[in-house]
C-alpha cells in the first residue's frame, strides 16, 4: 500500500511539476533546432504584459502543452524588458505581446505570429498544425 501511495505522489508531481524546457537564448535555441532538426516556438514577452503572464500561468503550464513542446519543438523566449536578443524582422512584425512565432530551424518564420493570449486547446491545435506542416517539409527534402 505504501508503495502505491509513493508511486501516485511521484506521478502527480511529474505531471504538475513539468515545465517547458526553454533554450538559454535565441542563438543557442536556433543552433539546437538545427542540430535536432525541430521547429522552433519563439515567444516575445514582457514581464509587465498581463497576457504574457497569463499565458505563462495557464497554457504553458498545461501538461499536454509542456509534453508537446518538449518533445517536438525547441522553445525559445525573449523578454523585451530584459533586452534579450530578438531578430529585427520578428520584432518589427510583432505588433503586440505576447508574440508567438513558429520558425524553421534556420530561424525563418513558418507563419505570421499568434498575438496575445492563447487558450490551451487553441494552442495545442496550433502546435499540432505546425508539427504536421514541418514534418511535410522534412519528407519533401
Secondary structure, DSSP 8 states (H G I E B T S, - for coil): -HHHHHHHHHHHHHHHH----B-SSHHHHHHHHHHHT-EEEEEEE-TT-HHHHHHHHTGGG-HHHHHHHHHHEEEEEEEGGGT----HHHHHT--SSSEEEEE-TTS-BSS--EES---HHHHHHHHHHHHHHHHHHHHT-
